[in-house]
């Protein structure tokens, strides 16, 4: 015998005071809470194969908003969904998700990216990292994706952004792809889009684009010998240092320090006084500022220490502890400033670059010293590519690198005769 529905009367519903449930039939119940508040629920079981399934309660709304007739209509809608094999709770959740996506469709990709950067900026290693995010998205992604809603972005649009630079600028393109993927993942987590991420690499774009390593190799092959940044011949460095020491600017001291330490320009421009121990002549660069994401100790030669001591005597210490502060308060010297000093102010054009002095140092170490290859490589903070060798080499050859740094400073500051080989000194005994 079928269970009756529509058992309740409106007056009964209004007068009900007793705590608990009052059935209207067909899964519809009036619930009276401890405070006397009344609301409607729909109680049902959804079959799972041969099993009945768990009993579920679905809230329909409070009595003051949903009167008896309206509650019966909602219960009827739920019963029809069950008849079609659809769970009412899941259906409502899906409807709400779709409604959020529709509501968010006015939020463009640009806004999603800006919000993503704002929410992650504090956790990134430095301000330059955030600036790189902003600049690459602005230059390449925004012209295509910027004004489109996150939900509208598909594989074809992502490829439209990446393909023009995938082989021309492989490193930039690879980073850009990852940034687009992160922004779209953020948008999905916030309910602004649904579905798979069209910028993901594994199992998706890896079938449509060549691997970044292959793209990088293709670029090098296409460029031939022009693939490296211009580097000054090491024989010319001592004479150049004489000219450089004649310039009394922060950028000149930063470039001189860069050459003496053979460090990357970003590592130097981001240097802070707490990283430097003048007494021990050691500069410890934290992992977050290193390309290889590993802390790196730099032995400071006497000439490098002299630069730092002179800076402390002649200029106020930057509030943020920056060794080479830029013109804007709280900002480090821009790497571009050193490029301008070298290529424009000193007239070297594109025949030399600040980064190229690392190559000058490496060539000098190979041709004019007897220091082992691994000492020079560690001085440059290069990652050991051989996994077996890396597993066994736990030290950083620091004392040997200190000797190498002193010899390099001696070479830079006092020219030697061509063909002279710097002796190994006590390297073998260290």
TORKOL-4160 file (C-alpha; in steps of 0.2 Angstrom, whole numbers, padded with zeros to 4 digits, m for minus):
430
<pt num="1" X="0000" Y="0000" Z="0000"/>
<pt num="2" X="0007" Y="0017" Z="m0005"/>
<pt num="3" X="0012" Y="0029" Z="0009"/>
<pt num="4" X="0001" Y="0045" Z="0008"/>
<pt num="5" X="0008" Y="0062" Z="0005"/>
<pt num="6" X="0002" Y="0079" Z="0009"/>
<pt num="7" X="m0003" Y="0074" Z="0027"/>
<pt num="8" X="0000" Y="0090" Z="0035"/>
<pt num="9" X="m0011" Y="0106" Z="0036"/>
<pt num="10" X="m0004" Y="0123" Z="0036"/>
<pt num="11" X="m0012" Y="0127" Z="0053"/>
<pt num="12" X="m0003" Y="0111" Z="0060"/>
<pt num="13" X="0014" Y="0117" Z="0053"/>
<pt num="14" X="0012" Y="0134" Z="0061"/>
<pt num="15" X="0006" Y="0128" Z="0078"/>
<pt num="16" X="0019" Y="0114" Z="0079"/>
<pt num="17" X="0030" Y="0117" Z="0095"/>
<pt num="18" X="0037" Y="0100" Z="0099"/>
<pt num="19" X="0055" Y="0096" Z="0096"/>
<pt num="20" X="0059" Y="0084" Z="0082"/>
<pt num="21" X="0052" Y="0079" Z="0064"/>
<pt num="22" X="0035" Y="0079" Z="0058"/>
<pt num="23" X="0032" Y="0070" Z="0041"/>
<pt num="24" X="0022" Y="0076" Z="0027"/>
<pt num="25" X="0025" Y="0060" Z="0017"/>
<pt num="26" X="0035" Y="0057" Z="0002"/>
<pt num="27" X="0051" Y="0061" Z="0011"/>
<pt num="28" X="0046" Y="0079" Z="0016"/>
<pt num="29" X="0048" Y="0083" Z="0035"/>
<pt num="30" X="0046" Y="0098" Z="0045"/>
<pt num="31" X="0060" Y="0100" Z="0058"/>
<pt num="32" X="0058" Y="0109" Z="0074"/>
<pt num="33" X="0074" Y="0114" Z="0082"/>
<pt num="34" X="0079" Y="0116" Z="0100"/>
<pt num="35" X="0076" Y="0135" Z="0099"/>
<pt num="36" X="0059" Y="0133" Z="0091"/>
<pt num="37" X="0065" Y="0137" Z="0073"/>
<pt num="38" X="0056" Y="0127" Z="0059"/>
<pt num="39" X="0064" Y="0121" Z="0043"/>
<pt num="40" X="0060" Y="0109" Z="0029"/>
<pt num="41" X="0071" Y="0094" Z="0025"/>
<pt num="42" X="0070" Y="0080" Z="0012"/>
<pt num="43" X="0075" Y="0063" Z="0018"/>
<pt num="44" X="0079" Y="0049" Z="0005"/>
<pt num="45" X="0089" Y="0034" Z="0001"/>
<pt num="46" X="0098" Y="0033" Z="m0016"/>
<pt num="47" X="0101" Y="0015" Z="m0021"/>
<pt num="48" X="0119" Y="0009" Z="m0025"/>
<pt num="49" X="0117" Y="m0006" Z="m0035"/>
<pt num="50" X="0108" Y="m0020" Z="m0025"/>
<pt num="51" X="0111" Y="m0010" Z="m0009"/>
<pt num="52" X="0099" Y="0003" Z="m0002"/>
<pt num="53" X="0112" Y="0016" Z="0001"/>
<pt num="54" X="0114" Y="0028" Z="0016"/>
<pt num="55" X="0100" Y="0039" Z="0022"/>
<pt num="56" X="0103" Y="0057" Z="0018"/>
<pt num="57" X="0094" Y="0073" Z="0023"/>
<pt num="58" X="0094" Y="0088" Z="0012"/>
<pt num="59" X="0089" Y="0105" Z="0019"/>
<pt num="60" X="0076" Y="0114" Z="0008"/>
<pt num="61" X="0075" Y="0130" Z="0018"/>
<pt num="62" X="0067" Y="0138" Z="0033"/>
<pt num="63" X="0048" Y="0139" Z="0036"/>
<pt num="64" X="0047" Y="0158" Z="0036"/>
<pt num="65" X="0054" Y="0158" Z="0018"/>
<pt num="66" X="0047" Y="0141" Z="0011"/>
<pt num="67" X="0029" Y="0139" Z="0015"/>
<pt num="68" X="0020" Y="0121" Z="0015"/>
<pt num="69" X="0015" Y="0122" Z="m0003"/>
<pt num="70" X="0032" Y="0128" Z="m0009"/>
<pt num="71" X="0041" Y="0114" Z="0001"/>
<pt num="72" X="0030" Y="0101" Z="m0007"/>
<pt num="73" X="0035" Y="0107" Z="m0024"/>
<pt num="74" X="0054" Y="0106" Z="m0019"/>
<pt num="75" X="0051" Y="0088" Z="m0012"/>
<pt num="76" X="0042" Y="0084" Z="m0029"/>
<pt num="77" X="0057" Y="0090" Z="m0039"/>
<pt num="78" X="0069" Y="0080" Z="m0028"/>
<pt num="79" X="0058" Y="0064" Z="m0031"/>
<pt num="80" X="0058" Y="0066" Z="m0049"/>
<pt num="81" X="0077" Y="0068" Z="m0049"/>
<pt num="82" X="0079" Y="0051" Z="m0039"/>
<pt num="83" X="0067" Y="0043" Z="m0052"/>
<pt num="84" X="0080" Y="0048" Z="m0065"/>
<pt num="85" X="0094" Y="0041" Z="m0055"/>
<pt num="86" X="0101" Y="0058" Z="m0050"/>
<pt num="87" X="0106" Y="0062" Z="m0032"/>
<pt num="88" X="0097" Y="0079" Z="m0027"/>
<pt num="89" X="0111" Y="0085" Z="m0016"/>
<pt num="90" X="0124" Y="0082" Z="m0029"/>
<pt num="91" X="0113" Y="0090" Z="m0042"/>
<pt num="92" X="0111" Y="0106" Z="m0031"/>
<pt num="93" X="0130" Y="0106" Z="m0028"/>
<pt num="94" X="0133" Y="0105" Z="m0047"/>
<pt num="95" X="0120" Y="0119" Z="m0050"/>
<pt num="96" X="0128" Y="0130" Z="m0038"/>
<pt num="97" X="0146" Y="0127" Z="m0045"/>
<pt num="98" X="0139" Y="0132" Z="m0062"/>
<pt num="99" X="0131" Y="0147" Z="m0055"/>
<pt num="100" X="0147" Y="0153" Z="m0048"/>
<pt num="101" X="0156" Y="0150" Z="m0064"/>
<pt num="102" X="0143" Y="0160" Z="m0074"/>
<pt num="103" X="0144" Y="0174" Z="m0061"/>
<pt num="104" X="0163" Y="0174" Z="m0062"/>
<pt num="105" X="0163" Y="0174" Z="m0081"/>
<pt num="106" X="0165" Y="0193" Z="m0080"/>
<pt num="107" X="0182" Y="0191" Z="m0071"/>
<pt num="108" X="0196" Y="0191" Z="m0084"/>
<pt num="109" X="0212" Y="0180" Z="m0084"/>
<pt num="110" X="0222" Y="0196" Z="m0080"/>
<pt num="111" X="0212" Y="0198" Z="m0064"/>
<pt num="112" X="0215" Y="0180" Z="m0059"/>
<pt num="113" X="0234" Y="0182" Z="m0063"/>
<pt num="114" X="0235" Y="0198" Z="m0052"/>
<pt num="115" X="0226" Y="0190" Z="m0038"/>
<pt num="116" X="0237" Y="0174" Z="m0039"/>
<pt num="117" X="0252" Y="0185" Z="m0038"/>
<pt num="118" X="0246" Y="0195" Z="m0024"/>
<pt num="119" X="0242" Y="0180" Z="m0014"/>
<pt num="120" X="0259" Y="0172" Z="m0017"/>
<pt num="121" X="0270" Y="0187" Z="m0017"/>
<pt num="122" X="0275" Y="0186" Z="0002"/>
<pt num="123" X="0280" Y="0168" Z="0000"/>
<pt num="124" X="0292" Y="0171" Z="m0015"/>
<pt num="125" X="0310" Y="0172" Z="m0013"/>
<pt num="126" X="0312" Y="0191" Z="m0018"/>
<pt num="127" X="0303" Y="0205" Z="m0027"/>
<pt num="128" X="0312" Y="0201" Z="m0043"/>
<pt num="129" X="0303" Y="0185" Z="m0044"/>
<pt num="130" X="0286" Y="0193" Z="m0043"/>
<pt num="131" X="0292" Y="0206" Z="m0056"/>
<pt num="132" X="0296" Y="0192" Z="m0068"/>
<pt num="133" X="0279" Y="0185" Z="m0066"/>
<pt num="134" X="0271" Y="0201" Z="m0070"/>
<pt num="135" X="0282" Y="0206" Z="m0085"/>
<pt num="136" X="0281" Y="0189" Z="m0094"/>
<pt num="137" X="0262" Y="0188" Z="m0092"/>
<pt num="138" X="0260" Y="0206" Z="m0097"/>
<pt num="139" X="0272" Y="0203" Z="m0112"/>
<pt num="140" X="0265" Y="0187" Z="m0119"/>
<pt num="141" X="0249" Y="0181" Z="m0110"/>
<pt num="142" X="0239" Y="0196" Z="m0108"/>
<pt num="143" X="0238" Y="0201" Z="m0126"/>
<pt num="144" X="0229" Y="0185" Z="m0130"/>
<pt num="145" X="0221" Y="0179" Z="m0114"/>
<pt num="146" X="0221" Y="0195" Z="m0103"/>
<pt num="147" X="0202" Y="0200" Z="m0106"/>
<pt num="148" X="0195" Y="0183" Z="m0108"/>
<pt num="149" X="0186" Y="0174" Z="m0093"/>
<pt num="150" X="0196" Y="0160" Z="m0086"/>
<pt num="151" X="0183" Y="0147" Z="m0091"/>
<pt num="152" X="0185" Y="0152" Z="m0109"/>
<pt num="153" X="0203" Y="0148" Z="m0110"/>
<pt num="154" X="0207" Y="0132" Z="m0120"/>
<pt num="155" X="0221" Y="0123" Z="m0127"/>
<pt num="156" X="0221" Y="0132" Z="m0143"/>
<pt num="157" X="0222" Y="0149" Z="m0134"/>
<pt num="158" X="0237" Y="0143" Z="m0124"/>
<pt num="159" X="0246" Y="0137" Z="m0139"/>
<pt num="160" X="0242" Y="0154" Z="m0147"/>
<pt num="161" X="0252" Y="0161" Z="m0133"/>
<pt num="162" X="0266" Y="0149" Z="m0132"/>
<pt num="163" X="0270" Y="0143" Z="m0150"/>
<pt num="164" X="0277" Y="0160" Z="m0156"/>
<pt num="165" X="0291" Y="0159" Z="m0143"/>
<pt num="166" X="0293" Y="0141" Z="m0139"/>
<pt num="167" X="0309" Y="0139" Z="m0149"/>
<pt num="168" X="0314" Y="0157" Z="m0151"/>
<pt num="169" X="0314" Y="0160" Z="m0132"/>
<pt num="170" X="0312" Y="0142" Z="m0124"/>
<pt num="171" X="0317" Y="0146" Z="m0106"/>
<pt num="172" X="0304" Y="0161" Z="m0106"/>
<pt num="173" X="0291" Y="0150" Z="m0114"/>
<pt num="174" X="0293" Y="0136" Z="m0102"/>
<pt num="175" X="0291" Y="0147" Z="m0087"/>
<pt num="176" X="0277" Y="0156" Z="m0095"/>
<pt num="177" X="0268" Y="0140" Z="m0098"/>
<pt num="178" X="0270" Y="0135" Z="m0079"/>
<pt num="179" X="0263" Y="0152" Z="m0074"/>
<pt num="180" X="0248" Y="0151" Z="m0085"/>
<pt num="181" X="0245" Y="0133" Z="m0078"/>
<pt num="182" X="0246" Y="0140" Z="m0060"/>
<pt num="183" X="0234" Y="0154" Z="m0063"/>
<pt num="184" X="0221" Y="0143" Z="m0071"/>
<pt num="185" X="0223" Y="0130" Z="m0056"/>
<pt num="186" X="0220" Y="0145" Z="m0044"/>
<pt num="187" X="0205" Y="0150" Z="m0055"/>
<pt num="188" X="0198" Y="0132" Z="m0054"/>
<pt num="189" X="0201" Y="0131" Z="m0035"/>
<pt num="190" X="0192" Y="0148" Z="m0033"/>
<pt num="191" X="0177" Y="0141" Z="m0043"/>
<pt num="192" X="0180" Y="0152" Z="m0058"/>
<pt num="193" X="0183" Y="0138" Z="m0070"/>
<pt num="194" X="0180" Y="0119" Z="m0071"/>
<pt num="195" X="0188" Y="0105" Z="m0082"/>
<pt num="196" X="0206" Y="0100" Z="m0085"/>
<pt num="197" X="0219" Y="0113" Z="m0086"/>
<pt num="198" X="0224" Y="0117" Z="m0104"/>
<pt num="199" X="0241" Y="0123" Z="m0099"/>
<pt num="200" X="0247" Y="0107" Z="m0090"/>
<pt num="201" X="0262" Y="0099" Z="m0098"/>
<pt num="202" X="0262" Y="0080" Z="m0093"/>
<pt num="203" X="0250" Y="0071" Z="m0103"/>
<pt num="204" X="0244" Y="0086" Z="m0113"/>
<pt num="205" X="0255" Y="0099" Z="m0120"/>
<pt num="206" X="0270" Y="0087" Z="m0120"/>
<pt num="207" X="0261" Y="0079" Z="m0135"/>
<pt num="208" X="0259" Y="0096" Z="m0144"/>
<pt num="209" X="0276" Y="0104" Z="m0141"/>
<pt num="210" X="0294" Y="0098" Z="m0141"/>
<pt num="211" X="0302" Y="0096" Z="m0124"/>
<pt num="212" X="0309" Y="0113" Z="m0117"/>
<pt num="213" X="0327" Y="0105" Z="m0117"/>
<pt num="214" X="0325" Y="0101" Z="m0135"/>
<pt num="215" X="0319" Y="0118" Z="m0139"/>
<pt num="216" X="0334" Y="0125" Z="m0130"/>
<pt num="217" X="0345" Y="0114" Z="m0140"/>
<pt num="218" X="0337" Y="0119" Z="m0156"/>
<pt num="219" X="0339" Y="0137" Z="m0152"/>
<pt num="220" X="0358" Y="0135" Z="m0148"/>
<pt num="221" X="0360" Y="0125" Z="m0165"/>
<pt num="222" X="0351" Y="0139" Z="m0174"/>
<pt num="223" X="0361" Y="0153" Z="m0166"/>
<pt num="224" X="0378" Y="0144" Z="m0168"/>
<pt num="225" X="0392" Y="0152" Z="m0158"/>
<pt num="226" X="0381" Y="0167" Z="m0154"/>
<pt num="227" X="0372" Y="0157" Z="m0141"/>
<pt num="228" X="0382" Y="0164" Z="m0126"/>
<pt num="229" X="0383" Y="0181" Z="m0119"/>
<pt num="230" X="0397" Y="0191" Z="m0125"/>
<pt num="231" X="0413" Y="0189" Z="m0114"/>
<pt num="232" X="0428" Y="0199" Z="m0113"/>
<pt num="233" X="0445" Y="0189" Z="m0116"/>
<pt num="234" X="0452" Y="0186" Z="m0099"/>
<pt num="235" X="0469" Y="0194" Z="m0105"/>
<pt num="236" X="0459" Y="0211" Z="m0106"/>
<pt num="237" X="0452" Y="0210" Z="m0089"/>
<pt num="238" X="0466" Y="0218" Z="m0079"/>
<pt num="239" X="0467" Y="0234" Z="m0091"/>
<pt num="240" X="0448" Y="0235" Z="m0090"/>
<pt num="241" X="0448" Y="0234" Z="m0071"/>
<pt num="242" X="0460" Y="0250" Z="m0071"/>
<pt num="243" X="0447" Y="0259" Z="m0080"/>
<pt num="244" X="0433" Y="0253" Z="m0069"/>
<pt num="245" X="0441" Y="0258" Z="m0053"/>
<pt num="246" X="0442" Y="0275" Z="m0060"/>
<pt num="247" X="0423" Y="0277" Z="m0059"/>
<pt num="248" X="0416" Y="0282" Z="m0042"/>
<pt num="249" X="0398" Y="0275" Z="m0043"/>
<pt num="250" X="0388" Y="0261" Z="m0035"/>
<pt num="251" X="0386" Y="0252" Z="m0051"/>
<pt num="252" X="0405" Y="0252" Z="m0054"/>
<pt num="253" X="0408" Y="0245" Z="m0037"/>
<pt num="254" X="0395" Y="0232" Z="m0040"/>
<pt num="255" X="0402" Y="0227" Z="m0057"/>
<pt num="256" X="0420" Y="0226" Z="m0049"/>
<pt num="257" X="0413" Y="0215" Z="m0035"/>
<pt num="258" X="0404" Y="0204" Z="m0048"/>
<pt num="259" X="0420" Y="0201" Z="m0058"/>
<pt num="260" X="0431" Y="0198" Z="m0042"/>
<pt num="261" X="0418" Y="0185" Z="m0035"/>
<pt num="262" X="0413" Y="0178" Z="m0052"/>
<pt num="263" X="0395" Y="0178" Z="m0047"/>
<pt num="264" X="0379" Y="0181" Z="m0057"/>
<pt num="265" X="0373" Y="0199" Z="m0057"/>
<pt num="266" X="0357" Y="0195" Z="m0048"/>
<pt num="267" X="0366" Y="0187" Z="m0034"/>
<pt num="268" X="0377" Y="0203" Z="m0032"/>
<pt num="269" X="0363" Y="0216" Z="m0034"/>
<pt num="270" X="0352" Y="0206" Z="m0021"/>
<pt num="271" X="0367" Y="0205" Z="m0008"/>
<pt num="272" X="0363" Y="0210" Z="0009"/>
<pt num="273" X="0375" Y="0214" Z="0024"/>
<pt num="274" X="0369" Y="0200" Z="0035"/>
<pt num="275" X="0375" Y="0188" Z="0022"/>
<pt num="276" X="0393" Y="0194" Z="0023"/>
<pt num="277" X="0405" Y="0190" Z="0037"/>
<pt num="278" X="0420" Y="0203" Z="0034"/>
<pt num="279" X="0430" Y="0195" Z="0048"/>
<pt num="280" X="0429" Y="0178" Z="0041"/>
<pt num="281" X="0429" Y="0185" Z="0023"/>
<pt num="282" X="0414" Y="0174" Z="0018"/>
<pt num="283" X="0398" Y="0179" Z="0009"/>
<pt num="284" X="0384" Y="0166" Z="0011"/>
<pt num="285" X="0371" Y="0167" Z="m0002"/>
<pt num="286" X="0354" Y="0159" Z="0004"/>
<pt num="287" X="0347" Y="0146" Z="m0007"/>
<pt num="288" X="0332" Y="0157" Z="m0011"/>
<pt num="289" X="0343" Y="0169" Z="m0021"/>
<pt num="290" X="0353" Y="0155" Z="m0030"/>
<pt num="291" X="0349" Y="0148" Z="m0047"/>
<pt num="292" X="0352" Y="0131" Z="m0041"/>
<pt num="293" X="0341" Y="0133" Z="m0025"/>
<pt num="294" X="0356" Y="0129" Z="m0014"/>
<pt num="295" X="0365" Y="0139" Z="m0001"/>
<pt num="296" X="0382" Y="0145" Z="m0008"/>
<pt num="297" X="0397" Y="0151" Z="0002"/>
<pt num="298" X="0408" Y="0163" Z="m0007"/>
<pt num="299" X="0426" Y="0166" Z="m0001"/>
<pt num="300" X="0430" Y="0184" Z="m0002"/>
<pt num="301" X="0447" Y="0190" Z="m0008"/>
<pt num="302" X="0456" Y="0204" Z="0000"/>
<pt num="303" X="0451" Y="0215" Z="m0015"/>
<pt num="304" X="0433" Y="0210" Z="m0013"/>
<pt num="305" X="0433" Y="0214" Z="0006"/>
<pt num="306" X="0441" Y="0231" Z="0002"/>
<pt num="307" X="0427" Y="0236" Z="m0009"/>
<pt num="308" X="0414" Y="0231" Z="0005"/>
<pt num="309" X="0424" Y="0240" Z="0018"/>
<pt num="310" X="0425" Y="0256" Z="0007"/>
<pt num="311" X="0406" Y="0255" Z="0004"/>
<pt num="312" X="0403" Y="0255" Z="0023"/>
<pt num="313" X="0414" Y="0270" Z="0026"/>
<pt num="314" X="0408" Y="0280" Z="0011"/>
<pt num="315" X="0389" Y="0278" Z="0011"/>
<pt num="316" X="0375" Y="0275" Z="0023"/>
<pt num="317" X="0369" Y="0257" Z="0025"/>
<pt num="318" X="0353" Y="0254" Z="0016"/>
<pt num="319" X="0338" Y="0252" Z="0028"/>
<pt num="320" X="0335" Y="0235" Z="0021"/>
<pt num="321" X="0353" Y="0230" Z="0022"/>
<pt num="322" X="0357" Y="0230" Z="0003"/>
<pt num="323" X="0375" Y="0231" Z="m0001"/>
<pt num="324" X="0372" Y="0239" Z="m0018"/>
<pt num="325" X="0356" Y="0249" Z="m0016"/>
<pt num="326" X="0347" Y="0257" Z="m0031"/>
<pt num="327" X="0340" Y="0274" Z="m0034"/>
<pt num="328" X="0323" Y="0269" Z="m0027"/>
<pt num="329" X="0322" Y="0268" Z="m0008"/>
<pt num="330" X="0322" Y="0250" Z="m0003"/>
<pt num="331" X="0326" Y="0243" Z="m0020"/>
<pt num="332" X="0343" Y="0235" Z="m0025"/>
<pt num="333" X="0353" Y="0240" Z="m0039"/>
<pt num="334" X="0346" Y="0235" Z="m0056"/>
<pt num="335" X="0357" Y="0222" Z="m0066"/>
<pt num="336" X="0353" Y="0234" Z="m0081"/>
<pt num="337" X="0363" Y="0247" Z="m0073"/>
<pt num="338" X="0379" Y="0237" Z="m0074"/>
<pt num="339" X="0375" Y="0233" Z="m0092"/>
<pt num="340" X="0373" Y="0252" Z="m0096"/>
<pt num="341" X="0389" Y="0256" Z="m0087"/>
<pt num="342" X="0399" Y="0243" Z="m0097"/>
<pt num="343" X="0391" Y="0244" Z="m0114"/>
<pt num="344" X="0386" Y="0262" Z="m0115"/>
<pt num="345" X="0396" Y="0273" Z="m0103"/>
<pt num="346" X="0412" Y="0263" Z="m0105"/>
<pt num="347" X="0410" Y="0260" Z="m0123"/>
<pt num="348" X="0410" Y="0241" Z="m0125"/>
<pt num="349" X="0394" Y="0240" Z="m0134"/>
<pt num="350" X="0389" Y="0222" Z="m0136"/>
<pt num="351" X="0407" Y="0215" Z="m0135"/>
<pt num="352" X="0406" Y="0212" Z="m0116"/>
<pt num="353" X="0392" Y="0209" Z="m0104"/>
<pt num="354" X="0393" Y="0208" Z="m0084"/>
<pt num="355" X="0388" Y="0190" Z="m0085"/>
<pt num="356" X="0402" Y="0186" Z="m0097"/>
<pt num="357" X="0415" Y="0189" Z="m0084"/>
<pt num="358" X="0411" Y="0172" Z="m0077"/>
<pt num="359" X="0417" Y="0165" Z="m0094"/>
<pt num="360" X="0432" Y="0176" Z="m0093"/>
<pt num="361" X="0436" Y="0169" Z="m0075"/>
<pt num="362" X="0433" Y="0151" Z="m0081"/>
<pt num="363" X="0445" Y="0153" Z="m0096"/>
<pt num="364" X="0458" Y="0161" Z="m0085"/>
<pt num="365" X="0457" Y="0147" Z="m0073"/>
<pt num="366" X="0458" Y="0134" Z="m0086"/>
<pt num="367" X="0473" Y="0142" Z="m0096"/>
<pt num="368" X="0483" Y="0151" Z="m0083"/>
<pt num="369" X="0481" Y="0140" Z="m0067"/>
<pt num="370" X="0484" Y="0122" Z="m0061"/>
<pt num="371" X="0468" Y="0122" Z="m0051"/>
<pt num="372" X="0457" Y="0107" Z="m0054"/>
<pt num="373" X="0442" Y="0109" Z="m0065"/>
<pt num="374" X="0430" Y="0105" Z="m0051"/>
<pt num="375" X="0437" Y="0120" Z="m0040"/>
<pt num="376" X="0433" Y="0132" Z="m0054"/>
<pt num="377" X="0416" Y="0124" Z="m0057"/>
<pt num="378" X="0411" Y="0126" Z="m0039"/>
<pt num="379" X="0417" Y="0144" Z="m0038"/>
<pt num="380" X="0404" Y="0147" Z="m0052"/>
<pt num="381" X="0391" Y="0138" Z="m0041"/>
<pt num="382" X="0388" Y="0126" Z="m0056"/>
<pt num="383" X="0378" Y="0110" Z="m0052"/>
<pt num="384" X="0387" Y="0094" Z="m0054"/>
<pt num="385" X="0378" Y="0085" Z="m0068"/>
<pt num="386" X="0385" Y="0068" Z="m0065"/>
<pt num="387" X="0373" Y="0060" Z="m0052"/>
<pt num="388" X="0386" Y="0048" Z="m0045"/>
<pt num="389" X="0399" Y="0061" Z="m0043"/>
<pt num="390" X="0387" Y="0073" Z="m0035"/>
<pt num="391" X="0382" Y="0059" Z="m0023"/>
<pt num="392" X="0400" Y="0057" Z="m0017"/>
<pt num="393" X="0405" Y="0075" Z="m0017"/>
<pt num="394" X="0398" Y="0082" Z="m0001"/>
<pt num="395" X="0410" Y="0097" Z="0002"/>
<pt num="396" X="0412" Y="0113" Z="m0007"/>
<pt num="397" X="0431" Y="0114" Z="m0009"/>
<pt num="398" X="0430" Y="0130" Z="0001"/>
<pt num="399" X="0448" Y="0132" Z="0005"/>
<pt num="400" X="0454" Y="0128" Z="m0012"/>
<pt num="401" X="0441" Y="0141" Z="m0019"/>
<pt num="402" X="0448" Y="0154" Z="m0007"/>
<pt num="403" X="0466" Y="0152" Z="m0015"/>
<pt num="404" X="0458" Y="0153" Z="m0032"/>
<pt num="405" X="0449" Y="0169" Z="m0028"/>
<pt num="406" X="0465" Y="0177" Z="m0021"/>
<pt num="407" X="0474" Y="0172" Z="m0037"/>
<pt num="408" X="0460" Y="0179" Z="m0048"/>
<pt num="409" X="0460" Y="0195" Z="m0038"/>
<pt num="410" X="0479" Y="0196" Z="m0040"/>
<pt num="411" X="0477" Y="0194" Z="m0059"/>
<pt num="412" X="0463" Y="0207" Z="m0061"/>
<pt num="413" X="0472" Y="0220" Z="m0051"/>
<pt num="414" X="0490" Y="0218" Z="m0057"/>
<pt num="415" X="0492" Y="0212" Z="m0076"/>
<pt num="416" X="0504" Y="0197" Z="m0079"/>
<pt num="417" X="0515" Y="0193" Z="m0093"/>
<pt num="418" X="0506" Y="0182" Z="m0107"/>
<pt num="419" X="0510" Y="0164" Z="m0105"/>
<pt num="420" X="0514" Y="0164" Z="m0086"/>
<pt num="421" X="0506" Y="0150" Z="m0077"/>
<pt num="422" X="0500" Y="0153" Z="m0059"/>
<pt num="423" X="0507" Y="0139" Z="m0048"/>
<pt num="424" X="0496" Y="0127" Z="m0038"/>
<pt num="425" X="0504" Y="0133" Z="m0022"/>
<pt num="426" X="0497" Y="0123" Z="m0007"/>
<pt num="427" X="0481" Y="0117" Z="m0016"/>
<pt num="428" X="0487" Y="0099" Z="m0015"/>
<pt num="429" X="0489" Y="0100" Z="0003"/>
<pt num="430" X="0473" Y="0108" Z="0008"/>
